[in-house]
């Protein structure tokens, strides 16, 4: 995610960056305005799970059986941040349908929940406990969670595409009472879904990545070029 921030800080008008990646080891990412006090750090360390804070908003996510995406664009190339959020989700939908036609049933959420009220509730600590306007859902259940932030003159948007049900295990790492954990687990079972549960098969991540890339190219009428960077002397990092 630090590499995403670097792209956002240096993106120029006319440029558009897109990345897809998985996590090893698994990782909990907190929203920009969340504190580490919500997380049982000792248990995170014991289970060899990383923990980071995103520069984007939203709430906690356990990155495990999922595919993370990020997009970066100049504000000068977009009508508005809200419109950018909407069209990115439409492009994701296009790619998911390429992966499997059954996903044609995916819809964009049309209403915005009362987030100030939600954030004062137990479920307010978990990203997938509620669905924001324009986020993707299948049969009324949230499938993709996204968060956005303006950095200077550029927009950065992160998101998590759920491929399995491990995201629900986030609750085990939060500092909550047993009653609150039971309530939140029930909530997540009611309001979230994932590709494996929908399609009744294991997800081919390579095919999924290629499908989403094709979906973006189809939706925006573009062709991506691969971009490699030896950012901070780490392994070569790829973006499009």
Backbone as CSV, one residue per row, in Angstrom:
resi,resn,N_x,N_y,N_z,CA_x,CA_y,CA_z,C_x,C_y,C_z
1,UNK,0.825,-1.213,0.000,0.000,0.000,0.000,0.860,1.265,0.000
2,UNK,2.061,1.163,0.541,2.968,2.296,0.505,3.336,2.622,-0.937
3,UNK,3.440,1.574,-1.773,3.724,1.793,-3.188,2.557,2.530,-3.853
4,UNK,1.321,2.202,-3.447,0.148,2.921,-3.961,0.231,4.402,-3.595
5,UNK,0.638,4.680,-2.354,0.771,6.072,-1.914,1.812,6.803,-2.765
6,UNK,2.916,6.109,-3.081,3.960,6.703,-3.899,3.444,7.045,-5.291
7,UNK,2.643,6.141,-5.862,2.035,6.422,-7.167,1.114,7.633,-7.080
8,UNK,0.323,7.701,-5.999,-0.627,8.799,-5.845,0.080,10.141,-5.666
9,UNK,1.220,10.124,-5.008,1.959,11.363,-4.790,2.624,11.870,-6.064
10,UNK,2.876,10.975,-7.012,3.636,11.349,-8.208,2.837,11.268,-9.508
11,UNK,1.564,10.896,-9.416,0.735,10.774,-10.618,0.553,12.135,-11.290
12,UNK,0.691,12.156,-12.598,0.533,13.393,-13.371,-0.763,13.354,-14.175
13,UNK,-1.327,14.506,-14.527,-2.528,14.527,-15.366,-2.328,13.687,-16.625
14,UNK,-3.328,12.907,-16.947,-3.250,12.027,-18.110,-2.784,10.624,-17.774
15,UNK,-2.295,10.421,-16.527,-1.856,9.100,-16.099,-2.940,8.416,-15.265
16,UNK,-2.978,7.108,-15.356,-3.951,6.306,-14.604,-3.262,4.997,-14.230
17,UNK,-3.170,4.719,-12.942,-2.497,3.505,-12.478,-3.500,2.542,-11.847
18,UNK,-3.283,1.269,-12.126,-4.162,0.225,-11.595,-3.317,-0.945,-11.129
19,UNK,-3.588,-1.440,-9.923,-2.843,-2.579,-9.383,-3.807,-3.614,-8.811
20,UNK,-3.363,-4.875,-8.853,-4.066,-5.986,-8.214,-3.034,-6.785,-7.443
21,UNK,-3.315,-7.105,-6.188,-2.334,-7.875,-5.425,-2.983,-8.666,-4.290
22,UNK,-2.243,-9.700,-3.854,-2.628,-10.524,-2.703,-1.614,-10.293,-1.591
23,UNK,-1.872,-10.901,-0.429,-1.067,-10.635,0.752,-0.399,-11.900,1.292
24,UNK,0.897,-11.786,1.568,1.652,-12.864,2.214,2.709,-12.229,3.121
25,UNK,2.551,-12.321,4.440,1.470,-13.023,5.157,0.159,-12.247,5.085
26,UNK,-0.912,-12.837,5.610,-2.187,-12.137,5.688,-2.009,-10.871,6.522
27,UNK,-2.911,-9.928,6.324,-2.723,-8.620,6.954,-4.060,-7.983,7.315
28,UNK,-4.077,-7.292,8.443,-5.214,-6.448,8.805,-4.847,-5.018,8.441
29,UNK,-5.669,-4.372,7.634,-5.452,-2.955,7.344,-6.546,-2.145,8.021
30,UNK,-6.137,-1.068,8.675,-7.056,-0.168,9.359,-7.276,1.072,8.504
31,UNK,-8.474,1.650,8.597,-8.751,2.891,7.893,-7.921,4.028,8.470
32,UNK,-7.767,5.095,7.691,-6.896,6.208,8.078,-7.253,6.798,9.435
33,UNK,-8.517,6.751,9.803,-8.955,7.371,11.053,-9.162,6.380,12.189
34,UNK,-8.764,5.123,11.984,-8.889,4.125,13.037,-7.624,4.058,13.881
35,UNK,-7.784,3.641,15.135,-6.652,3.480,16.037,-6.311,2.007,16.218
36,UNK,-5.057,1.730,16.529,-4.616,0.354,16.760,-5.243,-0.244,18.016
37,UNK,-5.811,0.601,18.862,-6.392,0.118,20.123,-7.569,-0.820,19.909
38,UNK,-8.126,-0.829,18.716,-9.250,-1.726,18.419,-8.805,-3.174,18.231
39,UNK,-7.483,-3.369,18.013,-6.967,-4.673,17.620,-6.177,-5.321,18.754
40,UNK,-6.362,-6.628,18.904,-5.599,-7.416,19.875,-4.220,-7.697,19.258
41,UNK,-3.275,-6.813,19.532,-1.961,-6.880,18.898,-1.245,-8.190,19.236
42,UNK,-1.367,-8.640,20.468,-0.685,-9.880,20.871,-1.167,-11.074,20.055
43,UNK,-2.477,-11.128,19.793,-3.016,-12.235,19.020,-2.603,-12.130,17.555
44,UNK,-2.525,-10.907,17.045,-2.068,-10.688,15.674,-0.641,-11.199,15.512
45,UNK,0.227,-10.857,16.468,1.627,-11.298,16.413,1.707,-12.817,16.546
46,UNK,0.918,-13.369,17.472,0.922,-14.814,17.703,0.562,-15.595,16.458
47,UNK,-0.349,-15.056,15.658,-0.805,-15.737,14.441,-0.054,-15.278,13.196
48,UNK,1.011,-14.511,13.396,1.890,-14.065,12.300,1.120,-13.338,11.206
49,UNK,0.255,-12.441,11.646,-0.503,-11.591,10.728,0.044,-10.170,10.820
50,UNK,0.257,-9.540,9.688,0.722,-8.151,9.669,-0.437,-7.210,9.996
51,UNK,-0.092,-5.991,10.354,-1.117,-4.973,10.563,-0.580,-3.640,10.050
52,UNK,-1.376,-2.955,9.240,-0.971,-1.677,8.652,-2.138,-0.701,8.741
53,UNK,-1.818,0.562,8.537,-2.867,1.576,8.460,-2.880,2.131,7.045
54,UNK,-4.057,2.089,6.424,-4.208,2.629,5.069,-4.248,4.154,5.099
55,UNK,-3.881,4.755,3.991,-4.046,6.207,3.865,-5.481,6.550,3.490
56,UNK,-6.214,5.548,2.969,-7.619,5.761,2.614,-8.507,5.556,3.843
57,UNK,-9.750,5.955,3.722,-10.689,5.865,4.844,-11.250,4.471,5.021
58,UNK,-12.451,4.412,5.555,-13.082,3.125,5.789,-12.631,2.512,7.096
59,UNK,-12.973,1.245,7.286,-12.686,0.558,8.537,-11.862,-0.701,8.290
60,UNK,-11.675,-1.509,9.341,-10.726,-2.626,9.306,-11.122,-3.726,8.323
61,UNK,-10.100,-4.311,7.688,-10.266,-5.426,6.759,-9.184,-6.467,7.052
62,UNK,-9.545,-7.741,7.014,-8.562,-8.817,7.056,-8.304,-9.261,5.622
63,UNK,-7.104,-8.994,5.135,-6.736,-9.352,3.766,-6.214,-10.785,3.771
64,UNK,-7.048,-11.719,3.351,-6.627,-13.122,3.284,-7.160,-13.744,2.004
65,UNK,-8.370,-14.292,2.046,-8.960,-14.876,0.838,-9.652,-13.766,0.044
66,UNK,-8.842,-12.928,-0.558,-9.374,-11.792,-1.304,-8.342,-11.301,-2.291
67,UNK,-8.757,-10.393,-3.153,-7.873,-9.735,-4.106,-8.003,-8.239,-3.864
68,UNK,-6.883,-7.587,-3.597,-6.899,-6.147,-3.354,-6.646,-5.413,-4.666
69,UNK,-7.387,-4.336,-4.889,-7.139,-3.497,-6.062,-6.808,-2.079,-5.592
70,UNK,-6.098,-1.346,-6.417,-5.896,0.080,-6.168,-5.903,0.808,-7.503
71,UNK,-6.428,2.018,-7.491,-6.423,2.868,-8.682,-5.970,4.267,-8.278
72,UNK,-5.229,4.900,-9.176,-4.724,6.251,-8.944,-4.982,7.079,-10.189
73,UNK,-5.484,8.289,-9.992,-5.755,9.178,-11.119,-5.662,10.629,-10.646
74,UNK,-5.368,11.516,-11.555,-5.366,12.946,-11.253,-6.809,13.451,-11.158
75,UNK,-7.070,14.347,-10.224,-8.417,14.929,-10.106,-8.783,15.713,-11.372
76,UNK,-7.781,16.193,-12.089,-8.044,16.960,-13.314,-8.643,16.080,-14.408
77,UNK,-8.455,14.760,-14.294,-8.960,13.841,-15.310,-10.313,13.244,-14.931
78,UNK,-10.868,13.668,-13.776,-12.120,13.089,-13.300,-13.162,14.180,-13.059
79,UNK,-14.428,13.825,-13.262,-15.508,14.789,-13.018,-15.579,15.148,-11.548
80,UNK,-15.469,14.135,-10.689,-15.516,14.339,-9.249,-15.044,13.062,-8.572
81,UNK,-14.741,13.158,-7.281,-14.327,11.978,-6.516,-15.465,10.961,-6.450
82,UNK,-16.700,11.446,-6.288,-17.859,10.550,-6.214,-18.063,9.810,-7.527
83,UNK,-17.915,10.521,-8.646,-18.075,9.884,-9.950,-16.979,8.850,-10.175
84,UNK,-15.754,9.172,-9.748,-14.626,8.243,-9.875,-14.922,6.945,-9.113
85,UNK,-15.428,7.089,-7.903,-15.790,5.933,-7.078,-16.818,5.063,-7.802
86,UNK,-17.788,5.710,-8.406,-18.860,5.002,-9.103,-18.351,4.253,-10.332
87,UNK,-17.564,4.918,-11.175,-17.135,4.276,-12.424,-16.116,3.165,-12.164
88,UNK,-15.304,3.309,-11.116,-14.352,2.244,-10.795,-15.115,0.981,-10.411
89,UNK,-16.170,1.123,-9.632,-16.973,-0.039,-9.258,-17.684,-0.647,-10.463
90,UNK,-18.104,0.185,-11.406,-18.719,-0.335,-12.627,-17.698,-1.117,-13.455
91,UNK,-16.463,-0.631,-13.497,-15.410,-1.345,-14.227,-15.092,-2.676,-13.552
92,UNK,-15.080,-2.689,-12.210,-14.872,-3.933,-11.484,-15.986,-4.930,-11.799
93,UNK,-17.208,-4.440,-11.836,-18.351,-5.298,-12.165,-18.172,-5.904,-13.546
94,UNK,-17.724,-5.099,-14.499,-17.501,-5.584,-15.858,-16.495,-6.732,-15.864
95,UNK,-15.411,-6.580,-15.085,-14.396,-7.621,-15.029,-14.879,-8.887,-14.351
96,UNK,-15.662,-8.743,-13.307,-16.182,-9.912,-12.598,-17.135,-10.714,-13.487
97,UNK,-17.895,-10.035,-14.324,-18.803,-10.721,-15.251,-17.996,-11.487,-16.302
98,UNK,-16.853,-10.938,-16.722,-15.985,-11.660,-17.654,-15.487,-12.945,-17.003
99,UNK,-15.209,-12.886,-15.708,-14.737,-14.083,-14.994,-15.806,-15.162,-14.991
100,UNK,-17.063,-14.788,-14.727,-18.165,-15.762,-14.730,-19.471,-15.025,-14.962
101,UNK,-20.228,-15.463,-15.959,-21.465,-14.782,-16.333,-22.493,-14.755,-15.205
102,UNK,-22.401,-15.692,-14.261,-23.328,-15.682,-13.134,-23.220,-14.377,-12.347
103,UNK,-22.052,-13.750,-12.416,-21.827,-12.514,-11.670,-22.498,-11.315,-12.328
104,UNK,-23.222,-11.558,-13.401,-24.029,-10.516,-14.027,-25.095,-9.984,-13.069
105,UNK,-25.365,-10.746,-12.013,-26.356,-10.332,-11.011,-25.807,-9.301,-10.024
106,UNK,-24.528,-8.994,-10.131,-23.930,-7.994,-9.247,-24.559,-6.629,-9.515
107,UNK,-24.864,-5.923,-8.438,-25.457,-4.588,-8.531,-24.628,-3.587,-7.729
108,UNK,-24.791,-2.318,-8.043,-24.197,-1.246,-7.262,-25.203,-0.773,-6.219
109,UNK,-24.729,-0.600,-4.991,-25.590,-0.082,-3.935,-26.082,1.318,-4.327
110,UNK,-27.370,1.569,-4.178,-27.957,2.839,-4.631,-28.148,3.856,-3.515
111,UNK,-28.026,3.434,-2.262,-28.245,4.359,-1.143,-26.997,4.454,-0.266
112,UNK,-26.914,5.536,0.468,-25.788,5.737,1.378,-26.270,5.553,2.822
113,UNK,-25.625,4.666,3.586,-26.040,4.462,4.974,-25.662,5.653,5.854
114,UNK,-26.182,5.662,7.052,-25.880,6.721,8.022,-24.578,6.356,8.741
115,UNK,-23.439,6.713,8.125,-22.153,6.289,8.677,-21.851,6.866,10.056
116,UNK,-22.181,8.141,10.347,-21.940,8.631,11.714,-22.623,7.762,12.770
117,UNK,-23.821,7.280,12.470,-24.538,6.410,13.406,-23.869,5.030,13.483
118,UNK,-23.512,4.488,12.314,-22.889,3.161,12.257,-21.564,3.138,13.003
119,UNK,-20.766,4.216,12.858,-19.440,4.242,13.470,-19.502,4.289,14.997
120,UNK,-20.657,4.604,15.533,-20.830,4.580,16.987,-21.321,3.233,17.485
121,UNK,-21.534,2.294,16.558,-21.983,0.956,16.913,-20.816,-0.027,16.817
122,UNK,-20.996,-1.214,17.367,-19.940,-2.226,17.341,-19.510,-2.523,15.917
123,UNK,-20.475,-2.652,15.005,-20.155,-3.006,13.622,-19.394,-1.910,12.896
124,UNK,-19.340,-0.714,13.492,-18.655,0.397,12.852,-17.161,0.217,12.718
125,UNK,-16.583,-0.787,13.404,-15.143,-1.032,13.326,-14.748,-1.901,12.131
126,UNK,-15.733,-2.485,11.438,-15.463,-3.468,10.392,-16.000,-2.973,9.056
127,UNK,-15.133,-2.957,8.047,-15.503,-2.431,6.730,-16.717,-3.134,6.134
128,UNK,-16.732,-4.481,6.191,-17.749,-5.229,5.460,-19.074,-5.376,6.219
129,UNK,-19.220,-4.641,7.330,-20.479,-4.723,8.074,-21.557,-3.812,7.486
130,UNK,-21.183,-2.949,6.540,-22.159,-2.063,5.898,-21.695,-1.777,4.474
131,UNK,-22.635,-1.364,3.628,-22.339,-1.138,2.211,-22.552,0.318,1.852
132,UNK,-21.510,0.963,1.333,-21.609,2.358,0.915,-22.209,2.451,-0.481
133,UNK,-22.710,3.634,-0.805,-23.281,3.858,-2.129,-22.259,3.566,-3.212
134,UNK,-22.672,2.848,-4.244,-21.893,2.445,-5.420,-21.024,1.221,-5.187
135,UNK,-20.938,0.698,-3.955,-20.178,-0.530,-3.743,-20.940,-1.715,-4.327
136,UNK,-20.197,-2.805,-4.606,-20.775,-3.949,-5.303,-21.376,-4.956,-4.339
137,UNK,-22.560,-5.441,-4.698,-23.247,-6.446,-3.889,-23.858,-7.497,-4.809
138,UNK,-24.042,-8.693,-4.259,-24.645,-9.801,-5.002,-25.808,-10.327,-4.177
139,UNK,-26.999,-10.305,-4.771,-28.214,-10.689,-4.030,-28.332,-9.950,-2.707
140,UNK,-27.992,-8.665,-2.742,-28.146,-7.815,-1.572,-27.015,-7.878,-0.571
141,UNK,-26.000,-8.740,-0.824,-24.891,-8.893,0.123,-23.611,-8.287,-0.458
142,UNK,-22.841,-7.634,0.401,-21.637,-6.929,-0.031,-20.557,-7.888,-0.489
143,UNK,-19.990,-7.616,-1.676,-18.957,-8.457,-2.273,-17.617,-7.739,-2.367
144,UNK,-17.650,-6.436,-2.587,-16.432,-5.635,-2.724,-16.535,-4.411,-1.826
145,UNK,-15.514,-4.189,-1.006,-15.458,-2.990,-0.175,-14.395,-2.051,-0.696
146,UNK,-14.671,-0.746,-0.696,-13.737,0.232,-1.256,-13.613,1.456,-0.357
147,UNK,-12.475,2.125,-0.474,-12.235,3.358,0.269,-11.393,4.282,-0.595
148,UNK,-11.606,5.581,-0.429,-10.970,6.550,-1.316,-10.412,7.717,-0.517
149,UNK,-9.374,8.350,-1.083,-8.827,9.556,-0.465,-8.189,10.433,-1.526
150,UNK,-8.318,11.734,-1.342,-7.639,12.692,-2.209,-6.283,13.011,-1.591
151,UNK,-5.220,12.832,-2.362,-3.858,13.134,-1.919,-3.303,14.216,-2.837
152,UNK,-3.272,15.436,-2.360,-2.858,16.548,-3.215,-3.849,16.740,-4.342
153,UNK,-3.369,16.654,-5.568,-4.240,16.805,-6.739,-4.646,15.464,-7.334
154,UNK,-4.430,14.381,-6.583,-4.700,13.049,-7.108,-5.657,12.263,-6.220
155,UNK,-6.264,11.236,-6.810,-7.190,10.363,-6.100,-6.589,8.968,-5.982
156,UNK,-6.690,8.405,-4.790,-6.283,7.021,-4.559,-7.484,6.256,-4.039
157,UNK,-7.759,5.119,-4.647,-8.861,4.267,-4.195,-8.367,2.835,-4.019
158,UNK,-8.624,2.290,-2.827,-8.303,0.895,-2.526,-9.591,0.099,-2.433
159,UNK,-9.493,-1.195,-2.638,-10.662,-2.039,-2.441,-10.300,-3.491,-2.251
160,UNK,-11.219,-4.244,-1.652,-11.025,-5.666,-1.379,-12.148,-6.456,-2.037
161,UNK,-11.767,-7.369,-2.938,-12.717,-8.244,-3.622,-12.718,-9.576,-2.877
162,UNK,-13.815,-9.911,-2.236,-13.866,-11.102,-1.395,-13.933,-12.358,-2.262
163,UNK,-12.961,-13.257,-2.055,-12.902,-14.509,-2.820,-13.236,-15.717,-1.955
164,UNK,-13.175,-15.580,-0.652,-13.515,-16.626,0.306,-14.067,-15.985,1.562
165,UNK,-14.329,-16.783,2.575,-15.024,-16.289,3.763,-14.100,-15.901,4.921
166,UNK,-12.791,-15.932,4.692,-11.852,-15.649,5.787,-11.944,-14.231,6.335
167,UNK,-12.549,-13.312,5.572,-12.670,-11.932,6.056,-13.424,-11.869,7.378
168,UNK,-14.272,-12.857,7.622,-15.064,-12.864,8.853,-14.216,-13.124,10.094
169,UNK,-13.032,-13.712,9.901,-12.154,-14.010,11.034,-11.531,-12.751,11.627
170,UNK,-11.708,-11.618,10.963,-11.235,-10.347,11.514,-11.751,-10.139,12.934
171,UNK,-12.980,-10.557,13.163,-13.618,-10.355,14.460,-12.792,-10.971,15.588
172,UNK,-12.124,-12.068,15.303,-11.328,-12.755,16.321,-10.148,-11.917,16.795
173,UNK,-9.758,-10.909,16.013,-8.594,-10.092,16.350,-8.973,-8.712,16.895
174,UNK,-10.266,-8.461,17.034,-10.713,-7.179,17.573,-10.963,-7.292,19.068
175,UNK,-10.754,-6.199,19.766,-10.984,-6.175,21.210,-12.471,-5.909,21.450
176,UNK,-13.209,-7.001,21.630,-14.653,-6.949,21.826,-15.044,-7.962,22.888
177,UNK,-16.216,-7.780,23.475,-16.739,-8.783,24.390,-17.232,-9.965,23.562
178,UNK,-17.421,-11.105,24.199,-17.920,-12.277,23.486,-19.306,-12.010,22.899
179,UNK,-20.095,-11.256,23.610,-21.433,-10.907,23.112,-21.331,-10.037,21.865
180,UNK,-20.401,-9.071,21.881,-20.218,-8.198,20.725,-19.679,-8.978,19.528
181,UNK,-18.771,-9.933,19.777,-18.250,-10.764,18.693,-19.355,-11.599,18.055
182,UNK,-20.218,-12.172,18.887,-21.323,-12.989,18.369,-22.261,-12.132,17.526
183,UNK,-22.524,-10.918,17.995,-23.405,-10.001,17.257,-22.809,-9.638,15.909
184,UNK,-21.500,-9.363,15.908,-20.845,-8.947,14.678,-20.702,-10.102,13.694
185,UNK,-20.451,-11.308,14.190,-20.378,-12.479,13.317,-21.717,-12.726,12.639
186,UNK,-22.788,-12.592,13.397,-24.129,-12.744,12.824,-24.353,-11.691,11.740
187,UNK,-23.925,-10.457,12.021,-24.088,-9.360,11.073,-23.342,-9.642,9.768
188,UNK,-22.094,-10.089,9.869,-21.305,-10.355,8.668,-21.886,-11.508,7.851
189,UNK,-22.413,-12.515,8.526,-23.051,-13.629,7.813,-24.278,-13.158,7.036
190,UNK,-24.939,-12.155,7.564,-26.164,-11.653,6.953,-25.896,-10.697,5.787
191,UNK,-24.791,-9.937,5.857,-24.634,-8.834,4.900,-23.471,-8.998,3.933
192,UNK,-22.644,-10.074,4.065,-21.532,-10.229,3.135,-21.611,-11.559,2.388
193,UNK,-20.943,-11.592,1.247,-20.798,-12.824,0.486,-19.425,-12.808,-0.172
194,UNK,-19.065,-13.874,-0.865,-17.757,-13.961,-1.515,-17.886,-14.811,-2.776
195,UNK,-16.893,-14.714,-3.645,-16.962,-15.388,-4.941,-17.043,-16.901,-4.809
196,UNK,-16.312,-17.481,-3.873,-16.358,-18.935,-3.712,-17.743,-19.401,-3.289
197,UNK,-18.384,-18.653,-2.403,-19.729,-19.015,-1.958,-20.745,-18.878,-3.085
198,UNK,-20.563,-17.862,-3.920,-21.496,-17.624,-5.024,-21.341,-18.682,-6.109
199,UNK,-20.094,-18.945,-6.490,-19.822,-19.813,-7.639,-19.679,-21.289,-7.273
200,UNK,-19.608,-21.576,-5.951,-19.506,-22.973,-5.469,-18.255,-23.670,-5.992
201,UNK,-17.154,-22.925,-6.081,-15.897,-23.500,-6.525,-14.748,-22.615,-6.053
202,UNK,-13.528,-23.202,-6.035,-12.354,-22.421,-5.665,-12.066,-21.379,-6.744
203,UNK,-11.524,-20.249,-6.314,-11.296,-19.155,-7.251,-9.924,-19.264,-7.907
204,UNK,-9.892,-19.112,-9.225,-8.662,-19.078,-10.003,-8.182,-17.617,-10.004
205,UNK,-7.226,-17.296,-9.130,-6.824,-15.904,-8.957,-6.186,-15.325,-10.215
206,UNK,-5.425,-16.128,-10.941,-4.809,-15.638,-12.163,-5.879,-15.266,-13.191
207,UNK,-6.884,-16.134,-13.333,-7.992,-15.839,-14.247,-8.767,-14.616,-13.778
208,UNK,-8.949,-14.494,-12.468,-9.692,-13.358,-11.923,-8.956,-12.054,-12.214
209,UNK,-7.654,-12.038,-11.995,-6.874,-10.831,-12.275,-6.987,-10.433,-13.740
210,UNK,-6.819,-11.411,-14.635,-6.897,-11.122,-16.073,-8.287,-10.641,-16.464
211,UNK,-9.309,-11.215,-15.859,-10.689,-10.821,-16.169,-10.948,-9.389,-15.749
212,UNK,-10.465,-9.013,-14.577,-10.691,-7.653,-14.089,-9.923,-6.638,-14.936
213,UNK,-8.708,-6.985,-15.327,-7.964,-6.108,-16.227,-8.734,-5.892,-17.536
214,UNK,-9.250,-6.987,-18.090,-10.026,-6.883,-19.331,-11.299,-6.066,-19.113
215,UNK,-11.893,-6.217,-17.933,-13.100,-5.455,-17.617,-12.842,-3.962,-17.586
216,UNK,-11.715,-3.566,-17.009,-11.351,-2.141,-16.981,-11.089,-1.622,-18.384
217,UNK,-10.362,-2.416,-19.173,-10.063,-1.982,-20.539,-11.340,-1.838,-21.358
218,UNK,-12.270,-2.771,-21.169,-13.538,-2.719,-21.895,-14.378,-1.525,-21.453
219,UNK,-14.470,-1.321,-20.145,-15.333,-0.254,-19.636,-14.823,1.131,-20.019
220,UNK,-13.502,1.338,-19.893,-12.943,2.667,-20.151,-12.458,2.837,-21.594
221,UNK,-12.459,1.744,-22.383,-11.991,1.837,-23.763,-10.506,2.143,-23.830
222,UNK,-9.712,1.454,-23.005,-8.275,1.709,-22.932,-7.513,0.392,-23.081
223,UNK,-6.202,0.508,-23.198,-5.315,-0.653,-23.172,-4.220,-0.374,-22.151
224,UNK,-4.091,-1.224,-21.163,-3.081,-1.029,-20.127,-1.692,-1.393,-20.622
225,UNK,-0.688,-0.676,-20.137,0.714,-1.036,-20.296,1.253,-1.435,-18.933
226,UNK,2.059,-2.494,-18.873,2.651,-2.892,-17.603,3.735,-1.889,-17.207
227,UNK,3.776,-1.590,-15.912,4.742,-0.639,-15.379,5.453,-1.295,-14.206
228,UNK,6.776,-1.375,-14.273,7.561,-2.002,-13.205,8.383,-0.938,-12.474
229,UNK,8.473,-1.091,-11.160,9.244,-0.154,-10.354,10.050,-0.911,-9.312
230,UNK,11.282,-0.493,-9.109,12.121,-1.072,-8.057,12.047,-0.168,-6.832
231,UNK,10.807,0.139,-6.434,10.540,1.088,-5.358,11.199,0.641,-4.066
232,UNK,12.026,1.528,-3.472,12.712,1.292,-2.201,13.504,-0.021,-2.204
233,UNK,14.085,-0.342,-3.387,14.954,-1.518,-3.509,14.263,-2.833,-3.146
234,UNK,12.947,-2.843,-3.187,12.209,-4.080,-2.920,12.137,-4.876,-4.217
235,UNK,11.414,-5.999,-4.178,11.219,-6.752,-5.409,10.473,-5.886,-6.418
236,UNK,10.676,-6.183,-7.666,9.993,-5.400,-8.700,8.494,-5.425,-8.475
237,UNK,7.895,-4.249,-8.447,6.467,-4.115,-8.217,5.787,-3.728,-9.517
238,UNK,4.687,-4.423,-9.837,4.024,-4.219,-11.124,2.724,-3.433,-10.962
239,UNK,2.518,-2.520,-11.851,1.254,-1.785,-11.934,0.874,-1.708,-13.406
240,UNK,-0.353,-1.228,-13.658,-0.829,-1.064,-15.035,-1.287,0.368,-15.240
